[in-house]
Amino acid sequence: MNTPTPAHVDGNAAAGVLREVFAVDLTAAVGQCDNCGCAVVLAEARLYTRAPGMVGRCPGCQAILFRVVRGPDRTWLDLRGLRCIEVSLPDS
């Protein structure tokens, strides 16, 4: 009797890929604004820092692209304003 292959595995299977992605400088990544569709290098976002964290806004439409808040022993990263992020990886 053949056991069917499950359609999914748990999120731990992405650990290696995510470690590779977040080991690079994300300010060089290109993100697409979920509001207006503008493609922008994250370093070109308008960054507001007069808050408990940082807020990056789209230079085209001013929608919030990302939020970053640092605590003493952790960081919160909210990327919901980005439709996607393209990251160039160094050659292995």
C-alpha positions in Angstrom: 0.0 0.0 0.0 1.4 3.4 -1.0 1.2 6.2 1.6 0.4 9.5 -0.1 3.0 12.2 0.1 1.7 15.1 2.3 0.8 18.3 0.5 2.8 20.3 3.0 5.5 20.2 5.6 6.0 22.4 8.6 7.7 25.8 8.4 11.0 24.4 9.7 11.7 23.2 6.2 12.2 26.9 5.1 14.9 27.5 7.8 17.9 27.2 5.4 16.4 29.4 2.7 15.3 32.1 5.1 18.7 32.1 6.8 20.3 32.7 3.4 17.9 35.6 2.5 18.1 37.4 5.8 21.9 37.2 5.9 22.1 39.8 3.2 21.7 43.6 3.3 17.9 44.1 2.8 18.4 47.8 2.0 19.7 46.6 -1.4 16.6 44.5 -2.0 13.9 45.6 -4.4 10.4 45.7 -3.1 7.1 46.2 -4.8 4.7 48.5 -3.1 1.4 46.7 -2.4 -0.5 50.0 -2.8 0.7 51.5 -6.0 2.9 48.7 -7.5 6.0 50.8 -7.6 9.3 48.8 -7.6 11.7 50.5 -5.1 15.1 49.7 -3.7 14.4 49.6 0.1 17.2 52.0 0.7 15.2 54.6 -1.3 12.2 54.3 1.0 11.3 57.4 3.0 12.3 56.4 6.5 10.6 57.9 9.6 12.3 57.3 12.9 10.4 59.5 15.4 8.5 56.6 16.9 9.3 53.5 19.0 10.6 52.0 15.7 11.2 52.9 12.1 8.6 53.2 9.4 9.6 53.0 5.7 7.2 54.6 3.2 6.9 54.3 -0.6 8.6 57.3 -2.3 5.8 57.2 -4.9 2.6 57.1 -3.0 3.7 57.4 0.7 2.0 54.0 1.7 3.8 52.2 4.5 6.1 49.5 3.1 7.7 48.2 6.3 8.0 48.7 10.0 10.9 47.7 12.2 10.9 47.8 16.0 13.9 46.7 18.1 13.8 45.6 21.7 16.6 44.7 23.9 16.6 41.1 22.8 14.4 40.9 19.7 13.3 42.7 16.6 9.8 42.9 15.0 9.7 43.2 11.2 6.4 44.0 9.5 6.6 43.8 5.7 2.9 43.7 4.8 3.1 46.9 2.7 5.4 45.0 0.2 3.8 42.7 -2.3 7.2 41.0 -2.7 10.9 41.5 -2.1 13.7 40.5 -4.6 17.0 39.8 -2.9 20.3 39.2 -4.8 22.2 36.4 -3.2 26.0 36.2 -3.3 27.6 33.5 -5.3 28.3 30.4 -3.3 
